[in-house]
Amino acid sequence: MKAGDETTINTCRIEGAALLPDWPDAAEAAREATFRRLHALVLERDPVPADVLMFARSSFELRSIDDELAALVYDSMIDDDLLASVRSGGQSIRQLTFAARDLVLEMEVSDARRVVGQVVPPQAAIVELRHRGGTTPVTTDELGCFHVPALPDGPVSFRCRPSRADANSVATSWITL
């Protein structure tokens, strides 16, 4: 058979025998009408909540394919549970470390929902706190230190854009703090 042959395009094989689908126009129209009605029923009976649609659309504004993803390599909330039987006392500060190829973001989140962090190696950068409501940019000092006075509720992500022209921007995964 040739690649341009009509029978090759519309043929399927079951147990070695070639079968040609033979949908009459009326059956094809009925099938399409059934799928359209099912689609309408799903949207009518189980609509997507408006806030879910809004958050999904806004998440596209916060993405950048040029960012390098920084992996969460340490979270005191998870990792310190392994040592819970060794020490006692309440924890008031959550420590997080995100690592990328050329950059590390170290952060401490207090009970008052304040973030104090540092870019390692120390350098001037803009650290953006990304959240449902948009972004909050914060500038680091010459030692790479930054602080966010108020952390919003819900999931957040951080994007670090170093001032050096040859440095890549780095973004963390989304995390609820």
Backbone hydrogen bonds in HBPLUS format (Angstrom, degrees):
<---DONOR---> <-ACCEPTOR-->    atom                        ^
c    i                          cat <-CA-CA->   ^        H-A-AA   ^      H-
h    n   atom  resd res      DA  || num        DHA   H-A  angle D-A-AA Bond
n    s   type  num  typ     dist DA aas  dist angle  dist       angle   num
A0005-ASP N   A0002-LYS O   3.18 MM   3  5.27 158.7  2.23 106.0 112.5     1
A0008-THR N   A0005-ASP O   3.12 MM   3  5.50 134.6  2.34 106.3 117.7     2
A0010-ASN N   A0006-GLU O   3.25 MM   4  6.50 164.2  2.28 156.9 159.8     3
A0012-CYS N   A0019-LEU O   3.17 MM   7  5.49 160.9  2.21 150.4 156.3     4
A0019-LEU N   A0012-CYS O   2.84 MM   7  5.49 165.2  1.86 170.2 174.2     5
A0014-ILE N   A0017-ALA O   3.11 MM   3  5.53 158.3  2.16 153.4 154.6     6
A0017-ALA N   A0014-ILE O   3.09 MM   3  5.53 157.0  2.15 123.0 122.3     7
A0027-ALA N   A0024-PRO O   3.08 MM   3  5.32 118.5  2.48 103.1 117.7     8
A0028-GLU N   A0024-PRO O   3.03 MM   4  6.35 161.1  2.07 159.3 164.9     9
A0029-ALA N   A0025-ASP O   3.00 MM   4  6.19 158.2  2.05 147.4 153.3    10
A0030-ALA N   A0026-ALA O   2.94 MM   4  6.14 153.3  2.01 143.9 151.4    11
A0031-ARG N   A0027-ALA O   2.89 MM   4  6.10 155.7  1.95 148.4 154.9    12
A0032-GLU N   A0028-GLU O   3.01 MM   4  6.23 163.7  2.03 150.6 154.3    13
A0033-ALA N   A0029-ALA O   2.97 MM   4  6.13 157.0  2.02 145.6 152.2    14
A0034-THR N   A0030-ALA O   2.96 MM   4  6.14 150.1  2.05 144.5 152.4    15
A0035-PHE N   A0031-ARG O   3.07 MM   4  6.39 158.7  2.12 150.7 155.6    16
A0036-ARG N   A0032-GLU O   2.97 MM   4  6.22 157.8  2.02 149.7 156.0    17
A0037-ARG N   A0033-ALA O   2.99 MM   4  6.17 157.7  2.04 146.2 151.9    18
A0038-LEU N   A0034-THR O   2.94 MM   4  6.17 160.7  1.98 151.4 156.8    19
A0039-HIS N   A0035-PHE O   2.96 MM   4  6.10 158.4  2.00 146.9 152.9    20
A0040-ALA N   A0036-ARG O   2.99 MM   4  6.25 156.8  2.05 146.0 152.1    21
A0041-LEU N   A0037-ARG O   2.90 MM   4  6.16 155.5  1.96 149.9 156.7    22
A0042-VAL N   A0038-LEU O   3.02 MM   4  6.25 161.3  2.05 152.6 156.6    23
A0043-LEU N   A0039-HIS O   3.11 MM   4  6.36 165.9  2.13 150.2 153.9    24
A0044-GLU N   A0040-ALA O   2.88 MM   4  6.02 146.5  1.99 144.1 154.1    25
A0045-ARG N   A0041-LEU O   2.78 MM   4  5.86 170.5  1.79 157.8 159.8    26
A0046-ASP N   A0042-VAL O   2.90 MM   4  5.55 155.7  1.95 144.9 151.5    27
A0052-VAL N   A0049-PRO O   3.10 MM   3  5.37 125.3  2.41 102.8 116.5    28
A0053-LEU N   A0049-PRO O   3.18 MM   4  6.59 158.7  2.22 154.2 159.9    29
A0054-MET N   A0050-ALA O   2.94 MM   4  6.21 158.2  1.99 149.6 156.1    30
A0055-PHE N   A0051-ASP O   2.93 MM   4  6.08 163.6  1.95 146.4 150.3    31
A0056-ALA N   A0052-VAL O   2.92 MM   4  6.05 154.6  1.99 146.3 153.9    32
A0057-ARG N   A0053-LEU O   2.94 MM   4  6.14 161.4  1.98 149.8 154.5    33
A0058-SER N   A0054-MET O   2.92 MM   4  6.12 159.2  1.96 148.7 155.0    34
A0059-SER N   A0055-PHE O   2.97 MM   4  6.04 139.1  2.14 140.0 149.8    35
A0060-PHE N   A0057-ARG O   3.24 MM   3  5.61 139.7  2.41 103.9 113.6    36
A0061-GLU N   A0058-SER O   3.08 MM   3  5.25 133.1  2.31  99.7 112.0    37
A0062-LEU N   A0059-SER O   3.15 MM   3  5.16 138.1  2.33  96.0 107.5    38
A0067-ASP N   A0064-SER O   3.36 MM   3  5.73 161.5  2.39 107.9 112.8    39
A0068-GLU N   A0169-SER O   2.91 MM 101  6.30 167.3  1.92 146.1 147.9    40
A0171-ALA N   A0068-GLU O   2.83 MM 103  6.08 160.1  1.87 155.4 160.4    41
A0070-ALA N   A0171-ALA O   2.75 MM 101  5.76 165.1  1.77 150.0 152.2    42
A0071-ALA N   A0099-ALA O   2.90 MM  28  5.32 142.5  2.04 151.2 139.2    43
A0099-ALA N   A0071-ALA O   2.81 MM  28  5.32 154.9  1.87 150.5 152.7    44
A0073-VAL N   A0097-THR O   2.81 MM  24  5.68 156.0  1.87 154.9 163.2    45
A0074-TYR N   A0097-THR O   3.31 MM  23  4.96 147.2  2.42 139.2 136.8    46
A0097-THR N   A0074-TYR O   2.88 MM  23  4.96 147.3  1.99 146.6 145.0    47
A0078-ILE N   A0075-ASP O   2.97 MM   3  5.50 134.4  2.18 113.6 124.7    48
A0079-ASP N   A0075-ASP O   2.78 MM   4  5.84 159.1  1.82 172.4 170.3    49
A0076-SER N   A0095-GLN O   2.88 MM  19  5.20 166.4  1.90 154.0 158.2    50
A0080-ASP N   A0076-SER O   3.06 MM   4  5.02 146.9  2.18 115.1 124.6    51
A0081-ASP N   A0078-ILE O   3.23 MM   3  5.55 145.9  2.35 104.4 114.0    52
A0082-LEU N   A0079-ASP O   3.30 MM   3  5.80 149.9  2.40 107.1 114.3    53
A0083-LEU N   A0080-ASP O   2.97 MM   3  5.16 140.1  2.13 101.6 112.9    54
A0084-ALA N   A0081-ASP O   3.30 MM   3  4.95 166.5  2.32  98.9 102.1    55
A0086-VAL N   A0083-LEU O   2.90 MM   3  5.31 149.0  2.00 112.7 122.7    56
A0094-ARG N   A0109-VAL O   2.86 MM  15  5.03 169.8  1.87 147.7 149.3    57
A0109-VAL N   A0094-ARG O   2.74 MM  15  5.03 161.9  1.78 148.7 155.1    58
A0096-LEU N   A0107-MET O   2.87 MM  11  5.16 162.3  1.90 147.4 151.0    59
A0107-MET N   A0096-LEU O   2.85 MM  11  5.16 164.1  1.87 158.1 159.1    60
A0098-PHE N   A0105-LEU O   2.87 MM   7  5.12 164.3  1.89 150.5 155.4    61
A0105-LEU N   A0098-PHE O   2.81 MM   7  5.12 163.3  1.83 153.0 158.8    62
A0100-ALA N   A0103-LEU O   2.80 MM   3  5.22 161.3  1.83 173.9 177.6    63
A0104-VAL N   A0120-VAL O   2.76 MM  16  4.97 148.0  1.86 152.6 160.6    64
A0120-VAL N   A0104-VAL O   2.81 MM  16  4.97 165.2  1.83 154.3 157.1    65
A0106-GLU N   A0118-GLN O   3.02 MM  12  5.35 173.1  2.03 159.2 161.0    66
A0118-GLN N   A0106-GLU O   2.84 MM  12  5.35 147.6  1.94 150.3 159.0    67
A0108-GLU N   A0116-VAL O   2.78 MM   8  5.31 148.9  1.87 152.7 163.4    68
A0116-VAL N   A0108-GLU O   2.99 MM   8  5.31 158.4  2.04 149.7 156.8    69
A0110-SER N   A0114-ARG O   2.96 MM   4  5.39 161.4  2.00 153.9 158.8    70
A0113-ARG N   A0110-SER O   2.92 MM   3  5.25 152.1  1.99 115.7 118.1    71
A0151-LEU N   A0113-ARG O   2.81 MM  38  5.19 136.4  2.00 155.2 165.4    72
A0115-VAL N   A0148-VAL O   2.95 MM  33  4.94 167.8  1.97 147.2 150.8    73
A0148-VAL N   A0115-VAL O   2.74 MM  33  4.94 155.4  1.80 141.5 150.1    74
A0117-GLY N   A0146-PHE O   2.89 MM  29  5.28 172.6  1.90 149.4 150.2    75
A0146-PHE N   A0117-GLY O   2.88 MM  29  5.28 156.3  1.93 140.7 141.8    76
A0119-VAL N   A0144-GLY O   2.76 MM  25  4.76 149.5  1.85 124.3 134.2    77
A0163-SER N   A0124-ALA O   2.98 MM  39  5.71 165.2  2.00 145.4 140.9    78
A0140-THR N   A0125-ALA O   2.96 MM  15  5.49 169.3  1.97 161.9 161.4    79
A0126-ILE N   A0161-ARG O   3.03 MM  35  5.18 159.7  2.07 127.6 132.8    80
A0161-ARG N   A0126-ILE O   2.81 MM  35  5.18 167.2  1.82 151.6 156.1    81
A0127-VAL N   A0138-VAL O   2.74 MM  11  5.18 161.8  1.78 168.3 167.1    82
A0138-VAL N   A0127-VAL O   2.77 MM  11  5.18 142.9  1.90 139.6 152.1    83
A0128-GLU N   A0159-ARG O   2.70 MM  31  5.05 167.3  1.71 154.2 157.0    84
A0159-ARG N   A0128-GLU O   2.93 MM  31  5.05 153.3  2.00 140.5 149.0    85
A0129-LEU N   A0136-THR O   2.90 MM   7  4.98 173.5  1.91 134.7 135.8    86
A0136-THR N   A0129-LEU O   2.80 MM   7  4.98 145.4  1.92 137.0 148.6    87
A0130-ARG N   A0157-SER O   2.70 MM  27  5.04 173.0  1.70 166.8 165.2    88
A0157-SER N   A0130-ARG O   2.96 MM  27  5.04 146.5  2.08 140.1 146.8    89
A0131-HIS N   A0134-GLY O   2.85 MM   3  5.41 172.1  1.86 166.4 167.1    90
A0134-GLY N   A0131-HIS O   3.03 MM   3  5.41 163.9  2.06 115.9 121.1    91
A0141-ASP N   A0145-CYS O   2.97 MM   4  5.49 145.7  2.09 141.9 152.0    92
A0144-GLY N   A0141-ASP O   2.99 MM   3  5.26 162.7  2.02 114.2 118.2    93
A0156-VAL N   A0175-ILE O   2.84 MM  19  5.47 161.7  1.87 143.0 146.0    94
A0175-ILE N   A0156-VAL O   2.83 MM  19  5.47 158.2  1.88 152.6 158.8    95
A0172-THR N   A0158-PHE O   2.78 MM  14  5.35 154.3  1.84 157.2 165.6    96
A0160-CYS N   A0170-VAL O   2.70 MM  10  5.18 159.4  1.74 158.5 164.6    97
A0170-VAL N   A0160-CYS O   2.91 MM  10  5.18 158.7  1.96 146.6 153.1    98
A0167-ALA N   A0164-ARG O   3.36 MM   3  5.48 163.6  2.39 105.3 110.1    99
